[in-house]
Amino acid sequence: MRSLSKSVPQMKKRIITSPPQRPDEQEDLEQYHFKLMQHQETPAHRLVYEINQIIASSTPPDRMLQEIARLVGSAFEVDYCCLVTDRDGGDATSASWGAQKDDLGLTNQQEAFSIEQLELPVVECAAEPFTIEDISTIQESLVIGCQNFPLPIKSVLAIPTRFGEKNNGVISLIKCEPYEWSNSERQILRAVESCCGIAFAQVAQAQIISSQKQQVRKSEQHQSLIQQLTILNRSNLEFNQMLQLVVSSTGEALGADRGLLILLKYSDPLFRIRAKAQIPKAKATVVSEWCSETESALCKELQSLEESYWLQDCGISKRAFKASKPVTINDNSDRRKDTSTIAPVFVLDKLPAALLMPLESQGKVLGFLVLQQKQRRNWQQAELNIVEMVCTQISNAIIQTQTLKQVQTLVDERTAQLQRSLEVQAKLYERTRQYVDQLRELNELKDEFLSNMSDRLRYPLTNMRMAIRNLRQPQIDADRQARYMDILEQECTKEINLINDLLTLQKLETHQERPQFETIDLNTKIEDTAAAFEKKLAEKGLSISVELPDEPLKLQTEIESFDRILQELLTNTYKYSEHDSCVELRVSQVCETENKTNQLQVQVINVGRGISQEEATFIFDKFRRGKGRWTPGTGLGLALAKSLVQHLNGEIIVESTSIEDSELSKICFTLTFPQFSDDSEDSEPS
């Protein structure tokens, strides 16, 4: 007898039912008496009829085979009956029945023994039934699940089934004692073979249909995934939100437990070429994570993990980076040497099946798409193709987003530059407009200056010319001669004063001279000045009043300049005060809180025609006079007074307050000087 281990091909199979159980070896084995019809056809027909009834009852394929195995085993009164389908090298389906159920002590009666371990020659599907009357020396045990159980097999009767002129399975009758199979038993088994072949064909067809339905479902899921990705690419979703939806859709479509999207950030932004022997310095960061609903608890547990790692520190990431192709891990036993160092974010101890697909565009790896499974999984090529297509979409989206960001940044920069340019142009325009307005004002001032200067120069010269002509008349008396000489002298003095004022004003504006400070008694200076102008003011019916503090005040100033300021202000009040009004001179001391320094104020107040806001803006300008002012003058007095005040480190302002029930106003010129100037050599009064 040839070795059974060499006679049976190895087949994968799907377990259906509980294995037969071993009879008690302590009991004496008795010979089974074959109680079938003794070479009669009626029992065979009845058995075939019952098998056909089972086939026609629309019973599920797995249950149908189990019922046939029970029916055949019971009819032949064997210890075990085993039915095995053959699917041309694919997964085989088996059904088994045992006469005794409890001998092996199985906890799950639905577990079946592995027919592969029997290694019977009948699996070769011989043309005729094959019998073994005693194989106790060949096979001593069966494999149930992952455990070996002793099973004394002594004799076997087996026959191949055929359908469509092709073997499609094996029927095996097994006894646990030596037995001589009769010809009638062989004939009955032959009669059963055809209908069992039909049953096996139905099982195979059901499996094909189930496989096709599964393929259709996968294809529909894949098509749905493609449609979702297309919609996402055309949507206006935020980039990170879109990536999250892509990862979740891909994971759900492929039935994964977890999905990750990892992006790389290179330390060298110019790194473009992926050299196989070179791993760049890059930071890998998880930007999107998804977990199935069944693994939500695990997902919460993984949230505490570090979501970034260095590329050179992770073996599977380096493999995917170098090879530019997916890295698959079916389970823990499938790890390679180069995956010994794995980033904690992958948690392969809890999710051992993994697929790592690189995201690549224009020779640059952008990151990885990772799918993980809790159970062992053989990743199919169709699934790899789908994931590769998804990665292409993600890579394009990343490149487009980066390009849009760069374009948007460039647009923002150019817009900002344009805005700055427009602002500069607007400022230049405004400055140019101001320059034009200033030029226009200067032209007006020039015209006004020329007009005033012409008048101020022409009138004295005209008077002098007339006086000279009169002096040349013969026989002019001494009185008239003296009067004409006085006119000549007065007009010459006016011309000299005008020229001197112009020169003084020019020096003050160019800061050609520093003031020469000395300490004066301000109270005395104000009283003397008021007394000197009292007579002149009286010519116009004006009076003057002086208001001084009780204690004398000391002021560091330049005496000549201070006198000229008071003279110009009093002269201005003389010209523009209302008749029979009073001119006031007030002196007070104030303290500046910021600098904690004492300041002195001198106010010159008169009653006259009010100064408008427009006039107040240029009242201290050279050659500018109020509109409608008929009083003669050069327009240099207040300008000279202001320049002298600034020369002495002081300030001057003018306020015009209307008098109730009157067309007149009270005009107040306020002078403010530091009591002790910092420009003086002495900081304290002498």
C-alpha positions as CSV (number, residue, x, y, z in Angstrom):
1,M,0.0,0.0,0.0
2,R,1.4,3.4,-1.0
3,S,1.9,6.1,1.6
4,L,-1.3,8.2,2.2
5,S,0.9,11.3,2.8
6,K,1.9,11.4,-0.9
7,S,-1.5,10.4,-2.3
8,V,-3.7,13.3,-1.3
9,P,-3.2,16.9,-2.6
10,Q,-3.2,19.7,-0.1
11,M,-6.4,21.8,-0.3
12,K,-7.7,24.9,1.6
13,K,-11.3,24.4,2.8
14,R,-14.0,26.1,4.8
15,I,-15.1,24.4,8.0
16,I,-18.9,23.7,8.3
17,T,-19.7,21.1,11.0
18,S,-18.5,19.3,14.0
19,P,-16.0,16.4,13.4
20,P,-16.9,12.9,14.1
21,Q,-16.0,11.8,17.6
22,R,-13.8,8.9,18.6
23,P,-15.4,5.7,20.0
24,D,-14.2,4.4,23.3
25,E,-11.1,2.3,22.6
26,Q,-11.6,0.3,25.9
27,E,-14.7,-1.2,24.5
28,D,-14.5,-4.2,22.3
29,L,-15.1,-3.3,18.6
30,E,-17.9,-5.2,17.1
31,Q,-18.4,-5.8,13.5
32,Y,-21.0,-3.6,11.8
33,H,-23.6,-5.5,9.9
34,F,-24.5,-3.9,6.7
35,K,-28.3,-3.5,6.8
36,L,-28.9,-1.9,3.5
37,M,-30.9,-3.7,0.9
38,Q,-28.9,-6.7,0.0
39,H,-28.0,-5.8,-3.6
40,Q,-31.5,-4.5,-4.2
41,E,-32.2,-1.2,-6.0
42,T,-35.1,0.1,-3.8
43,P,-32.9,1.5,-0.9
44,A,-30.6,3.2,-3.5
45,H,-33.5,4.8,-5.2
46,R,-34.9,5.9,-1.8
47,L,-31.6,7.4,-0.8
48,V,-31.2,9.2,-4.1
49,Y,-34.7,10.5,-3.8
50,E,-34.1,11.9,-0.3
51,I,-30.9,13.6,-1.5
52,N,-32.7,15.1,-4.4
53,Q,-35.4,16.4,-2.0
54,I,-32.7,18.1,0.1
55,I,-31.2,19.6,-3.1
56,A,-34.6,20.9,-4.3
57,S,-35.6,22.4,-0.9
58,S,-33.7,25.6,-1.4
59,T,-31.6,24.9,1.7
60,P,-28.5,27.1,2.1
61,P,-25.5,25.4,0.5
62,D,-23.6,24.8,3.8
63,R,-26.6,23.3,5.5
64,M,-27.5,21.2,2.4
65,L,-24.1,19.5,2.4
66,Q,-24.4,18.8,6.1
67,E,-27.8,17.2,5.7
68,I,-26.6,15.1,2.8
69,A,-23.6,14.0,4.9
70,R,-25.9,13.0,7.7
71,L,-28.3,11.2,5.4
72,V,-25.5,9.2,3.6
73,G,-23.6,8.4,6.8
74,S,-26.8,7.2,8.5
75,A,-27.8,5.1,5.5
76,F,-24.4,3.3,5.3
77,E,-24.2,3.1,9.1
78,V,-20.6,4.3,9.1
79,D,-18.7,6.1,11.8
80,Y,-18.0,9.2,9.7
81,C,-19.2,10.6,6.4
82,C,-17.2,13.4,4.8
83,L,-18.1,15.5,1.7
84,V,-15.4,17.7,0.1
85,T,-15.8,20.0,-2.9
86,D,-13.0,20.7,-5.3
87,R,-12.8,24.2,-6.8
88,D,-9.8,23.8,-9.1
89,G,-7.2,24.7,-6.6
90,G,-9.4,27.3,-4.8
91,D,-10.9,27.1,-1.3
92,A,-12.7,23.8,-0.8
93,T,-15.9,23.4,1.2
94,S,-16.4,20.3,3.4
95,A,-19.2,18.8,5.4
96,S,-18.8,16.0,7.9
97,W,-21.0,13.8,10.0
98,G,-20.2,11.5,12.8
99,A,-22.3,8.8,14.4
100,Q,-21.0,9.6,17.9
101,K,-20.9,13.2,19.0
102,D,-19.3,13.4,22.5
103,D,-16.3,11.1,22.4
104,L,-13.8,13.9,21.6
105,G,-15.2,16.4,24.2
106,L,-15.5,19.4,21.8
107,T,-16.8,22.6,23.2
108,N,-18.2,23.7,19.9
109,Q,-19.9,21.0,17.8
110,Q,-19.8,23.3,14.8
111,E,-16.1,22.8,14.5
112,A,-15.0,20.2,11.9
113,F,-11.9,18.2,11.5
114,S,-9.4,19.0,8.8
115,I,-9.7,16.6,5.9
116,E,-6.3,17.7,4.7
117,Q,-4.8,15.6,7.5
118,L,-6.4,12.4,6.3
119,E,-4.3,12.5,3.1
120,L,-6.5,9.8,1.5
121,P,-5.7,8.7,-2.1
122,V,-9.3,9.2,-3.0
123,V,-8.8,12.9,-3.1
124,E,-6.9,12.3,-6.3
125,C,-10.4,11.6,-7.7
126,A,-9.8,8.2,-9.3
127,A,-12.2,7.0,-12.0
128,E,-13.5,4.2,-9.7
129,P,-14.4,4.0,-6.0
130,F,-11.3,3.6,-3.9
131,T,-11.3,1.4,-0.8
132,I,-9.0,1.0,2.1
133,E,-9.8,-1.8,4.5
134,D,-7.2,-1.1,7.2
135,I,-5.2,2.2,7.5
136,S,-4.5,2.1,11.2
137,T,-0.8,2.1,10.6
138,I,-1.0,5.2,8.5
139,Q,-3.2,7.7,10.2
140,E,-3.6,8.0,13.9
141,S,-5.2,11.4,14.5
142,L,-7.3,14.3,13.1
143,V,-6.8,18.0,13.5
144,I,-9.8,19.9,15.0
145,G,-9.2,23.6,14.9
146,C,-5.6,23.9,16.1
147,Q,-5.7,20.7,18.2
148,N,-4.7,17.1,17.4
149,F,-7.1,14.4,18.4
150,P,-6.5,10.6,18.1
151,L,-9.0,9.0,15.6
152,P,-8.5,5.4,14.8
153,I,-9.4,5.2,11.0
154,K,-9.4,1.6,9.8
155,S,-11.2,1.5,6.5
156,V,-12.4,4.0,3.9
157,L,-14.8,3.9,1.0
158,A,-14.6,7.0,-1.3
159,I,-15.8,8.0,-4.7
160,P,-15.2,11.1,-6.8
161,T,-18.2,13.1,-7.9
162,R,-18.6,14.6,-11.4
163,F,-20.6,17.3,-13.0
164,G,-20.2,18.5,-16.5
165,E,-17.6,15.8,-17.3
166,K,-15.4,17.1,-14.6
167,N,-14.6,16.0,-11.1
168,N,-16.0,18.4,-8.5
169,G,-15.7,16.6,-5.1
170,V,-15.3,13.5,-3.1
171,I,-17.6,11.4,-0.9
172,S,-15.8,9.5,1.9
173,L,-17.2,6.8,4.1
174,I,-15.0,6.1,7.2
175,K,-15.1,3.2,9.7
176,C,-13.0,3.0,12.8
177,E,-12.5,-0.8,12.5
178,P,-11.3,-3.0,9.7
179,Y,-14.1,-3.6,7.2
180,E,-14.5,-5.2,3.9
181,W,-16.7,-3.0,1.6
182,S,-19.2,-5.0,-0.5
183,N,-20.0,-4.5,-4.1
184,S,-23.5,-3.5,-3.3
185,E,-22.2,-0.7,-1.1
186,R,-20.0,0.5,-3.9
187,Q,-22.9,0.4,-6.3
188,I,-25.2,2.4,-4.0
189,L,-22.4,4.9,-3.5
190,R,-22.1,5.2,-7.3
191,A,-25.8,5.8,-7.4
192,V,-25.4,8.6,-4.9
193,E,-22.4,10.1,-6.7
194,S,-24.4,11.9,-9.5
195,C,-26.8,13.7,-7.2
196,C,-24.0,14.6,-4.8
197,G,-22.1,16.0,-7.8
198,I,-25.2,18.2,-8.5
199,A,-25.2,19.3,-4.9
200,F,-21.4,20.1,-5.1
201,A,-22.1,22.0,-8.3
202,Q,-24.8,24.1,-6.6
203,V,-22.4,24.8,-3.7
204,A,-19.7,25.9,-6.2
205,Q,-22.2,28.0,-8.1
206,A,-23.5,29.6,-4.9
207,Q,-19.9,30.4,-4.0
208,I,-19.3,31.9,-7.4
209,I,-22.4,34.0,-7.1
210,S,-21.5,35.1,-3.6
211,S,-18.0,36.0,-4.8
212,Q,-19.4,37.9,-7.8
213,K,-21.8,39.8,-5.5
214,Q,-19.0,40.6,-3.2
215,Q,-17.0,41.9,-6.2
216,V,-20.0,43.9,-7.4
217,R,-20.3,45.4,-3.9
218,K,-16.6,46.3,-3.8
219,S,-16.9,47.7,-7.3
220,E,-19.9,49.8,-6.3
221,Q,-18.0,51.0,-3.2
222,H,-15.0,51.9,-5.3
223,Q,-17.2,53.7,-7.8
224,S,-18.9,55.5,-5.0
225,L,-15.5,56.4,-3.6
226,I,-14.4,57.8,-7.0
227,Q,-17.6,59.9,-7.2
228,Q,-17.1,61.2,-3.7
229,L,-13.5,62.2,-4.4
230,T,-14.6,63.9,-7.6
231,I,-17.3,65.9,-5.7
232,L,-14.8,66.8,-3.0
233,N,-12.3,68.1,-5.5
234,R,-14.9,70.3,-7.1
235,S,-16.3,71.5,-3.7
236,N,-15.3,74.7,-1.9
237,L,-14.5,72.9,1.4
238,E,-11.6,74.0,3.5
239,F,-8.5,72.0,2.7
240,N,-8.1,70.2,6.0
241,Q,-11.8,69.3,6.0
242,M,-11.5,67.9,2.5
243,L,-8.6,65.7,3.5
244,Q,-10.5,64.4,6.5
245,L,-13.4,63.4,4.3
246,V,-11.1,61.7,1.8
247,V,-9.5,59.6,4.5
248,S,-12.8,58.6,6.0
249,S,-14.4,57.8,2.7
250,T,-11.4,55.7,1.6
251,G,-11.3,53.8,4.9
252,E,-15.0,53.1,4.8
253,A,-14.9,52.0,1.2
254,L,-12.1,49.5,1.8
255,G,-13.5,48.3,5.2
256,A,-10.5,49.4,7.2
257,D,-10.5,50.1,10.9
258,R,-8.3,53.2,10.8
259,G,-7.0,55.7,8.3
260,L,-4.2,58.2,8.6
261,L,-3.0,61.0,6.3
262,I,0.6,62.0,6.9
263,L,2.4,65.0,5.3
264,L,6.1,65.6,5.1
265,K,7.8,68.9,5.9
266,Y,11.3,69.0,4.6
267,S,14.0,70.8,6.5
268,D,15.5,71.6,3.1
269,P,12.7,73.1,1.0
270,L,14.7,72.6,-2.2
271,F,14.9,68.8,-1.8
272,R,13.3,67.5,-5.0
273,I,15.0,64.3,-6.0
274,R,14.4,61.2,-4.0
275,A,17.7,59.3,-4.0
276,K,17.2,55.6,-3.1
277,A,20.2,55.7,-0.8
278,Q,19.3,59.0,0.8
279,I,16.7,59.8,3.3
280,P,16.2,63.5,3.8
281,K,15.6,65.2,7.1
282,A,11.8,65.6,7.1
283,K,9.1,65.9,9.7
284,A,6.1,63.6,9.2
285,T,2.9,64.9,10.8
286,V,-0.5,63.3,11.0
287,V,-2.9,65.9,9.5
288,S,-6.1,63.7,9.3
289,E,-7.1,60.6,11.3
290,W,-10.2,58.4,11.0
291,C,-11.4,55.4,12.9
292,S,-14.4,53.1,12.2
293,E,-17.3,53.2,14.5
294,T,-16.3,49.8,15.9
295,E,-12.9,51.1,16.9
296,S,-14.0,54.4,18.4
297,A,-12.7,53.4,21.8
298,L,-9.3,52.6,20.3
299,C,-9.3,55.9,18.5
300,K,-9.8,57.8,21.8
301,E,-7.0,55.8,23.3
302,L,-4.7,56.8,20.4
303,Q,-5.4,60.5,20.7
304,S,-2.7,60.8,23.4
305,L,0.0,59.5,21.0
306,E,2.6,61.8,19.5
307,E,1.3,62.7,16.0
308,S,4.7,63.5,14.4
309,Y,7.9,61.8,13.9
310,W,11.1,62.1,11.9
311,L,11.1,60.2,8.6
312,Q,14.5,58.6,9.2
313,D,13.3,57.1,12.5
314,C,10.5,55.0,11.0
315,G,11.4,51.8,9.1
316,I,8.1,51.4,7.0
317,S,8.1,55.0,6.1
318,K,11.6,54.8,4.8
319,R,10.7,51.7,2.8
320,A,7.8,53.5,1.2
321,F,9.9,56.6,0.6
322,K,12.7,54.7,-1.1
323,A,10.7,52.3,-3.2
324,S,8.0,54.8,-4.2
325,K,5.4,52.0,-4.0
326,P,3.0,50.7,-1.3
327,V,4.2,48.8,1.8
328,T,1.9,46.1,3.0
329,I,1.9,44.3,6.3
330,N,-0.7,41.5,6.6
331,D,-0.1,40.8,10.3
332,N,2.5,40.9,13.0
333,S,4.4,38.0,11.6
334,D,4.8,39.8,8.2
335,R,7.1,42.5,9.5
336,R,10.4,43.0,7.8
337,K,13.8,43.8,9.3
338,D,13.6,47.4,8.2
339,T,10.4,47.9,10.1
340,S,11.9,47.1,13.5
341,T,11.8,50.8,14.3
342,I,8.3,52.0,13.8
343,A,6.8,55.3,14.8
344,P,4.4,54.9,17.8
345,V,1.6,56.5,15.8
346,F,1.1,53.2,13.8
347,V,0.5,51.0,16.9
348,L,1.1,47.8,14.9
349,D,0.6,45.8,18.1
350,K,-3.1,46.7,18.1
351,L,-3.6,47.2,14.4
352,P,-1.2,44.7,12.8
353,A,-2.5,44.8,9.2
354,A,-1.3,48.0,7.5
355,L,-1.1,49.5,4.1
356,L,1.3,52.5,3.6
357,M,0.9,54.3,0.2
358,P,3.2,57.2,-0.6
359,L,1.8,60.5,-1.9
360,E,4.0,61.6,-4.8
361,S,4.0,64.4,-7.3
362,Q,6.7,65.4,-9.7
363,G,9.3,63.2,-8.1
364,K,8.7,64.5,-4.6
365,V,7.1,62.5,-1.8
366,L,4.5,64.7,-0.1
367,G,3.5,62.2,2.5
368,F,1.7,58.9,3.1
369,L,-1.9,57.5,3.2
370,V,-2.1,54.7,5.8
371,L,-4.9,52.2,6.2
372,Q,-4.9,49.7,9.1
373,Q,-6.9,46.7,10.2
374,K,-7.3,44.9,13.5
375,Q,-7.5,41.5,11.9
376,R,-5.1,39.8,9.4
377,R,-5.7,41.0,5.9
378,N,-4.3,40.1,2.5
379,W,-4.3,43.4,0.5
380,Q,-5.6,42.7,-3.0
381,Q,-4.2,44.4,-6.1
382,A,-7.5,46.0,-6.9
383,E,-7.5,47.6,-3.5
384,L,-4.0,48.8,-4.0
385,N,-5.1,50.3,-7.3
386,I,-7.9,52.1,-5.7
387,V,-5.7,53.5,-2.9
388,E,-3.1,54.6,-5.5
389,M,-5.8,56.5,-7.4
390,V,-6.9,58.1,-4.2
391,C,-3.3,59.1,-3.4
392,T,-3.0,60.6,-6.9
393,Q,-6.1,62.7,-6.2
394,I,-4.8,63.8,-2.8
395,S,-1.3,64.7,-4.2
396,N,-2.9,66.8,-6.9
397,A,-5.1,68.5,-4.3
398,I,-2.1,69.2,-2.1
399,I,-0.1,70.6,-5.1
400,Q,-3.1,72.7,-6.2
401,T,-3.6,74.0,-2.7
402,Q,0.1,74.9,-2.3
403,T,0.1,76.6,-5.7
404,L,-3.0,78.5,-4.9
405,K,-1.5,79.6,-1.6
406,Q,1.7,80.7,-3.4
407,V,-0.4,82.6,-6.0
408,Q,-2.6,84.1,-3.3
409,T,0.5,85.1,-1.3
410,L,1.9,86.7,-4.5
411,V,-1.4,88.4,-5.2
412,D,-1.6,89.7,-1.7
413,E,2.0,91.0,-1.8
414,R,1.4,92.6,-5.2
415,T,-1.9,94.1,-4.0
416,A,-0.1,95.4,-0.9
417,Q,2.6,96.9,-3.0
418,L,0.0,98.5,-5.3
419,Q,-1.8,99.8,-2.3
420,R,1.4,101.3,-0.9
421,S,2.2,102.7,-4.3
422,L,-1.3,104.3,-4.5
423,E,-0.9,105.7,-1.0
424,V,2.5,107.1,-1.9
425,Q,1.0,108.6,-5.1
426,A,-1.9,110.0,-3.1
427,K,0.5,111.5,-0.6
428,L,2.7,112.9,-3.5
429,Y,-0.4,114.3,-5.1
430,E,-1.6,115.8,-1.8
431,R,1.9,117.2,-1.2
432,T,2.0,118.5,-4.8
433,R,-1.4,120.1,-4.3
434,Q,-0.2,121.7,-1.1
435,Y,2.9,122.9,-2.9
436,V,0.7,124.4,-5.6
437,D,-1.5,126.0,-3.0
438,Q,1.6,127.3,-1.2
439,L,3.0,128.7,-4.5
440,R,-0.3,130.3,-5.2
441,E,-0.3,131.8,-1.7
442,L,3.3,132.9,-2.1
443,N,2.4,134.5,-5.4
444,E,-0.5,136.3,-3.7
445,L,1.9,137.3,-0.9
446,K,4.4,138.4,-3.4
447,D,1.9,140.5,-5.2
448,E,0.6,141.9,-1.9
449,F,4.2,142.5,-0.7
450,L,5.1,144.3,-3.9
451,S,1.9,146.4,-3.7
452,N,2.5,147.3,0.0
453,M,6.2,147.9,-0.5
454,S,5.5,150.0,-3.5
455,D,3.1,152.1,-1.5
456,R,5.4,152.3,1.5
457,L,8.3,153.3,-0.6
458,R,6.5,155.5,-3.1
459,Y,4.7,157.7,-0.6
460,P,7.8,158.7,1.4
461,L,9.8,159.2,-1.7
462,T,7.0,161.3,-3.3
463,N,6.8,163.5,-0.2
464,M,10.6,163.9,-0.1
465,R,10.6,164.8,-3.8
466,M,7.9,167.5,-3.3
467,A,9.8,168.9,-0.3
468,I,12.9,169.1,-2.3
469,R,11.1,170.9,-5.2
470,N,9.7,173.3,-2.7
471,L,13.0,173.9,-1.2
472,R,14.4,174.8,-4.6
473,Q,11.9,177.6,-5.1
474,P,13.4,181.1,-4.9
475,Q,12.7,183.4,-2.1
476,I,11.4,180.7,0.3
477,D,11.0,181.9,3.8
478,A,12.8,180.3,6.7
479,D,9.6,178.7,8.3
480,R,8.6,176.9,5.2
481,Q,12.2,175.8,4.6
482,A,12.3,174.4,8.1
483,R,8.9,172.6,7.6
484,Y,10.1,171.0,4.4
485,M,13.3,169.9,6.0
486,D,11.3,168.2,8.8
487,I,9.2,166.3,6.1
488,L,12.4,165.1,4.4
489,E,13.8,163.9,7.8
490,Q,10.5,162.1,8.8
491,E,10.1,160.3,5.4
492,C,13.8,159.2,5.4
493,T,13.3,157.8,8.9
494,K,10.3,155.8,7.8
495,E,12.2,154.3,4.9
496,I,15.1,153.5,7.1
497,N,12.8,151.8,9.8
498,L,11.1,149.8,7.0
499,I,14.4,148.5,5.7
500,N,15.7,147.8,9.3
501,D,12.5,145.8,10.0
502,L,13.0,143.7,6.9
503,L,16.6,143.0,7.8
504,T,15.7,142.2,11.5
505,L,13.0,139.8,10.3
506,Q,15.4,138.1,7.9
507,K,17.9,137.6,10.7
508,L,15.3,136.2,13.1
509,E,14.0,133.7,10.5
510,T,17.5,132.4,9.7
511,H,18.5,132.3,13.4
512,Q,21.7,134.2,12.7
513,E,21.9,135.6,16.2
514,R,21.3,134.1,19.7
515,P,19.5,136.2,22.3
516,Q,21.5,137.9,24.9
517,F,19.5,137.3,28.1
518,E,19.5,139.5,31.2
519,T,17.2,139.7,34.2
520,I,14.7,142.5,34.4
521,D,11.9,143.6,36.8
522,L,8.9,142.8,34.7
523,N,6.5,144.9,36.7
524,T,8.6,148.0,36.3
525,K,9.1,147.3,32.6
526,I,5.3,147.1,32.0
527,E,4.7,150.3,34.0
528,D,7.3,152.2,32.0
529,T,6.0,151.0,28.7
530,A,2.4,151.8,29.5
531,A,3.5,155.3,30.6
532,A,5.4,155.9,27.4
533,F,2.3,155.0,25.3
534,E,-0.2,156.7,27.4
535,K,0.1,160.0,25.6
536,K,0.0,158.5,22.1
537,L,-3.1,156.5,23.0
538,A,-4.8,159.6,24.4
539,E,-4.6,161.1,20.9
540,K,-7.2,158.6,19.8
541,G,-9.2,158.9,23.0
542,L,-7.9,155.6,24.4
543,S,-6.9,154.9,27.9
544,I,-4.6,152.3,29.3
545,S,-4.9,150.2,32.5
546,V,-2.2,148.0,34.0
547,E,-2.9,144.9,36.2
548,L,0.2,143.6,38.0
549,P,0.8,141.0,40.7
550,D,1.5,142.3,44.2
551,E,5.0,140.8,44.3
552,P,7.6,141.9,41.7
553,L,8.4,139.4,39.0
554,K,11.8,138.7,37.6
555,L,12.2,137.8,33.9
556,Q,15.2,136.7,31.9
557,T,14.9,138.2,28.5
558,E,16.6,140.3,25.8
559,I,15.5,143.9,26.7
560,E,15.6,145.3,23.2
561,S,13.6,142.5,21.7
562,F,11.1,142.5,24.6
563,D,10.6,146.3,24.2
564,R,10.0,145.9,20.5
565,I,7.4,143.2,21.1
566,L,5.4,145.4,23.5
567,Q,5.8,148.4,21.1
568,E,4.4,146.5,18.2
569,L,1.4,145.1,20.1
570,L,0.6,148.5,21.6
571,T,1.0,150.1,18.2
572,N,-1.4,147.5,16.8
573,T,-4.0,148.3,19.5
574,Y,-3.6,152.0,18.8
575,K,-4.4,151.4,15.1
576,Y,-7.4,149.0,15.5
577,S,-9.0,149.9,18.9
578,E,-12.4,151.5,19.0
579,H,-12.4,155.2,20.0
580,D,-12.9,155.9,23.7
581,S,-12.1,152.4,24.7
582,C,-9.5,151.1,27.2
583,V,-6.4,149.1,26.5
584,E,-5.4,146.6,29.2
585,L,-2.0,145.2,30.2
586,R,-2.1,142.2,32.5
587,V,0.8,140.3,33.9
588,S,0.5,136.9,35.7
589,Q,2.7,133.9,36.7
590,V,1.7,130.3,35.8
591,C,3.3,127.0,36.5
592,E,3.7,124.3,33.8
593,T,2.9,121.0,35.5
594,E,4.8,118.8,33.0
595,N,8.1,120.5,33.3
596,K,7.4,122.0,36.7
597,T,8.7,125.4,35.6
598,N,7.4,128.9,36.2
599,Q,6.2,130.9,33.2
600,L,5.1,134.5,32.9
601,Q,2.1,135.7,30.9
602,V,1.7,139.2,29.4
603,Q,-1.7,140.0,27.9
604,V,-2.5,143.0,25.7
605,I,-6.3,143.5,25.4
606,N,-8.3,146.0,23.3
607,V,-11.8,146.4,22.0
608,G,-12.3,146.7,18.2
609,R,-13.5,144.9,15.1
610,G,-13.3,141.1,15.7
611,I,-10.7,138.8,14.0
612,S,-12.3,136.0,12.1
613,Q,-11.0,132.4,12.2
614,E,-9.7,132.8,8.7
615,E,-7.7,135.9,9.6
616,A,-6.4,134.2,12.8
617,T,-4.6,131.7,10.6
618,F,-2.4,134.2,8.9
619,I,-2.5,137.3,11.1
620,F,1.2,136.7,12.1
621,D,2.4,136.2,8.5
622,K,4.5,138.7,6.7
623,F,2.8,141.3,4.6
624,R,-0.7,139.9,5.5
625,R,-3.3,142.2,6.7
626,G,-6.9,141.6,7.5
627,K,-9.4,142.0,4.7
628,G,-11.2,145.3,4.7
629,R,-8.6,146.9,7.0
630,W,-8.2,150.5,5.8
631,T,-5.6,151.5,8.4
632,P,-2.2,152.0,6.6
633,G,0.7,149.7,7.5
634,T,3.3,147.4,6.0
635,G,2.0,144.1,7.4
636,L,5.3,143.5,9.2
637,G,4.4,144.5,12.8
638,L,2.8,141.3,14.0
639,A,5.1,139.1,12.0
640,L,8.1,140.8,13.6
641,A,6.5,140.5,17.0
642,K,6.0,136.7,16.6
643,S,9.5,136.2,15.4
644,L,10.9,138.1,18.4
645,V,8.7,136.1,20.8
646,Q,10.0,132.8,19.3
647,H,13.5,134.3,19.4
648,L,13.0,134.6,23.2
649,N,11.7,131.0,23.5
650,G,8.2,132.2,24.1
651,E,4.8,131.8,22.4
652,I,2.1,134.2,21.2
653,I,-1.6,133.6,20.5
654,V,-4.5,135.8,19.7
655,E,-8.2,135.3,20.8
656,S,-11.2,137.2,19.6
657,T,-14.3,137.2,21.8
658,S,-17.5,138.8,20.7
659,I,-19.1,141.3,23.1
660,E,-22.8,140.6,23.8
661,D,-25.2,143.0,22.1
662,S,-22.4,144.6,20.1
663,E,-20.7,144.3,16.8
664,L,-17.4,144.8,18.5
665,S,-15.1,142.1,20.0
666,K,-12.5,141.9,22.7
667,I,-9.1,141.0,21.2
668,C,-6.5,139.5,23.5
669,F,-2.8,138.9,22.5
670,T,-1.2,136.5,25.1
671,L,2.6,136.3,25.4
672,T,4.1,133.4,27.3
673,F,7.8,133.3,28.4
674,P,9.8,131.1,30.6
675,Q,10.7,133.0,33.7
676,F,14.3,131.7,33.5
677,S,15.6,130.7,30.1
678,D,17.7,127.6,29.6
679,D,19.8,129.5,27.1
680,S,21.0,131.9,29.7
681,E,24.2,131.4,31.6
682,D,22.4,131.8,34.9
683,S,19.6,129.5,35.7
684,E,18.5,131.6,38.7
685,P,17.7,135.3,38.9
686,S,20.4,137.5,40.1
